[in-house]
Amino acid sequence: MNRSLRHPARLLPLAFLLAILFGTGLLMLPAAHAGGQGATLLAAAFTATSAVTVTGLAVQDTGTYWSGFGQGVILVLAQLGGLGIMSGATLLGLLVTRRLSLGTRLLAQAEVRVLALGDVLAVLRLILALALCVELAIAAVLALRLRLSHGLNWGEAWWSGVFHAVGAFNNAGFSLYPDGLARFAADPLVLGPLALAVVVGSLGFPVMAEVMRQPRRLSLHSRLTLWGTAGLLLAGTAGVLLFEWNNPRTLGAMDAGSRLLSAAFHAVMTRSGGFNAGDTGALTQGSLALSCLLMLIGGGSAGTGGGIRVSTFLVLGLIVWAEVRGDPDVSAFRRRIPPDLQRQALTVATLAMLVVVAGTLAMLAMTDHPAGVLLFEVISAFATVGLSTGITGDLPPAAQWLLMLLMFVGRVGTVTVVTALALRRTRRLYRFPEERPIVG
């Protein structure tokens, strides 16, 4: 193998690309198509990319266009994509820690105390066991609910339960129903377990491992992720209720309890879950703008969620807060955040904004849809969310290929960039004279 490809930060994107190509080939088989004719290259490639990157955007209805075999391929690809990003990002983090100096490595190990620096197999086994336990539990709850309360036979109930449970934990919003989960909009025993699986999967493996092993001694990263997730979910729920309370096409036609359930479910799904329990295209402009912000922030690091990550967003907020207060250090929970990590957060956020802006401008050149709708679609693809206002299948082929690129870059690009930045840390033996340009 070429030495340039041996670096783990390059192997992760290559592995995802090979999985997409393999999945595309399987979905093009006649057995994967409900009609037996075989899917088109574009439909197969788009679906495989969306599944491996655990996004959930679709150009064809999953439940009617794909056969049982095709749906099984999508399920396996989403599982591989979710486990791949969790294990890959976690192990790359361990690699970065081991490549640092001894003193810095000990400090990093103190921050991520539950991850042994050399115990790779134990980390992988724990990730797999956690994923399977959560998915089986959620699938069982869903299957029972669908069988007893929604009239599905046992076979249909179990398949639907497993398919949606795997999709929820891996934050891949594929649904077997043409209207998504709108038919369950008032059922907390369907939406609740799915929302819980999405949140657990999006927290990130390091956080989940700490919560399970030592909940009373959480690292700074875990505290930021947990508190940030809770705050964003509450803010998202409140914002949706505010903007949609009197909208007759969304929450306005529901009772108070169903309004709260649907608003909370939408707030969770914008964190990268991608399931919809209503018509996303009917949301007000305020809800769409709020959703764009939540989607871009995304979930936790080394988790199945996308976006720039919660910890990155909070570090940026802490930088602003420290500057406003005139504090010399950026800190949280009595811990100081080093300058190199602050620069990494700024780099990740800036690159994400550039990709989103470039993608939106390219989409505007390809289609006649309004800029706000296209911005929503671009962020949903880049942040691997999977929500759509309903235009994905109607976009021209060039725009759909662009969305595929955005999904791939959004899924593996952030991890690769952060790893490369951390590994390129060098000590320069000289410093240039200081000069202060005018800012603002």
PEGI-V744508 format. One record per pair of residues at least 6 apart in sequence whose ideal C-beta (glycine too) atoms are under 7 Angstrom apart, sorted by the first residue. I is the first residue (numbers start at 0). GAP is how many residues later the second one is. Records with the same first field share a line. If there is no record, write none. Layout:
I: GAP + GAP
This chain:
3: 6
4: 6 + 9
7: 84 + 87
8: 83 + 407 + 410 + 411
11: 76 + 80 + 400 + 403 + 404
12: 399 + 403
14: 69
15: 36 + 68 + 392 + 395 + 396
18: 33 + 58 + 61
19: 28 + 29 + 32
22: 25 + 28 + 29 + 50 + 54
23: 20 + 21 + 24
25: 6 + 47
26: 12 + 17 + 20 + 21 + 43 + 46
27: 10 + 11 + 13 + 16
28: 9
29: 6 + 7 + 8
30: 36 + 38
31: 7 + 34 + 35 + 37 + 38 + 41
32: 6 + 33 + 34 + 37
33: 30 + 31 + 32 + 33
41: 355 + 358
42: 16 + 17
44: 359
45: 13 + 354 + 358
46: 11 + 27
47: 29
48: 355 + 358 + 359
49: 6 + 7 + 8 + 357
50: 23 + 26 + 27 + 30 + 121
51: 25 + 28 + 29
52: 28 + 331 + 354 + 355 + 358
53: 24 + 27 + 28 + 116 + 117 + 118 + 250 + 330
54: 117 + 219 + 326 + 329 + 330 + 331 + 352
55: 116 + 117 + 118 + 218 + 330
56: 323 + 324 + 329 + 331 + 335 + 346
57: 116 + 334
58: 333 + 334 + 341
59: 333
60: 117
61: 9 + 12 + 112 + 113 + 114
62: 113 + 114 + 115
63: 114
65: 8
70: 92
73: 100
74: 88 + 91
77: 88 + 89 + 92 + 94 + 96
78: 87 + 91
80: 89
81: 87 + 88 + 89 + 90 + 119 + 222
82: 44 + 45 + 48
84: 219 + 326
85: 41 + 119 + 216 + 217 + 218
86: 37 + 40
87: 327
88: 212 + 213 + 326
89: 33 + 115 + 116 + 212
90: 29 + 32
91: 323 + 327
92: 209
93: 21 + 23
95: 323 + 326 + 327
96: 8 + 11 + 12 + 20
97: 7 + 19
98: 324
99: 8
108: 8
110: 108 + 109 + 110
111: 94 + 107
112: 101 + 106
113: 95 + 96 + 99 + 100
114: 8 + 91 + 94
115: 6
125: 83
126: 78
129: 78
130: 38
133: 35 + 63 + 66
134: 30 + 31 + 34
137: 27 + 30 + 31 + 55 + 59
138: 22 + 23 + 26
139: 21
140: 52
141: 18 + 19 + 22 + 23 + 48 + 51
142: 14 + 15 + 18
144: 44 + 45
145: 6 + 11 + 14 + 15
146: 7 + 10
151: 8
159: 16
162: 13
163: 11 + 30
164: 32
166: 6 + 7
167: 26 + 29 + 30 + 105
168: 28 + 31 + 32 + 135
169: 31 + 134
170: 27 + 30 + 31 + 101 + 102 + 103 + 128 + 133 + 134
171: 102 + 214
172: 96 + 100 + 101 + 102 + 213 + 214
174: 6 + 100
176: 6
179: 95 + 96 + 97
180: 10 + 94 + 95 + 96
181: 95 + 96
183: 6 + 7 + 93
184: 73 + 77 + 92 + 93
185: 72
187: 73
190: 70 + 74 + 86
193: 81
194: 70 + 73
197: 70 + 71 + 73 + 75
198: 30 + 69
199: 8
200: 102 + 103
201: 69 + 70 + 97 + 98 + 101 + 102 + 103
202: 22 + 26 + 96 + 97 + 100
203: 21 + 96 + 97 + 98 + 99
204: 97 + 98
205: 15 + 96
206: 15 + 18 + 19 + 93
209: 8 + 9 + 12
219: 112 + 113 + 115
220: 90
222: 110
223: 86 + 87 + 90 + 108
224: 75 + 85 + 86
227: 82 + 85 + 86
228: 71 + 81
231: 62 + 65 + 78
232: 34 + 35
235: 31 + 34 + 54 + 58
236: 26 + 27 + 30
238: 51
239: 23 + 26 + 27 + 47
240: 18 + 22
242: 41 + 43 + 44 + 47
243: 6 + 7 + 19 + 39 + 40 + 43
244: 6 + 7 + 14
245: 6
246: 37
248: 30 + 33
249: 28 + 29 + 32 + 33
250: 8 + 11 + 12
253: 8
261: 15 + 16
264: 12
266: 27
268: 6 + 7 + 118
269: 21 + 24 + 25 + 115 + 117
270: 23 + 27 + 28 + 34
271: 26 + 27 + 33 + 34 + 35 + 111 + 112 + 113
273: 111 + 112 + 113
275: 111
279: 107 + 108 + 109
280: 108 + 109
284: 87
287: 84 + 88
290: 85 + 96
291: 83 + 84 + 87
294: 12 + 84 + 85 + 88 + 90
295: 11 + 12 + 56 + 83 + 87
296: 10 + 11 + 13 + 16
297: 7 + 8 + 9 + 10 + 11 + 85
298: 6 + 7 + 8 + 10 + 11
299: 9 + 10 + 11
300: 8 + 10
305: 77 + 78 + 79 + 104 + 105
306: 76
307: 40 + 41 + 44 + 106
311: 33 + 36 + 37
314: 22 + 26 + 27 + 30
315: 29 + 30 + 33
317: 12 + 14 + 19
318: 11 + 23
321: 7 + 8
328: 7
329: 7 + 12
330: 6
339: 85
343: 74 + 77
346: 74
347: 66 + 69 + 70
350: 66
354: 27 + 54
355: 22 + 23 + 26
358: 19 + 23 + 43 + 47
359: 11 + 14 + 15 + 18
361: 40
362: 11 + 15 + 36 + 39
363: 7 + 10
365: 30 + 32 + 33
366: 7 + 28 + 29 + 32
368: 22
372: 16 + 18
375: 13
376: 11 + 14 + 15
377: 28
379: 6 + 7 + 8
380: 22 + 25 + 26 + 29
381: 24 + 27 + 28
382: 27
383: 23 + 26 + 27
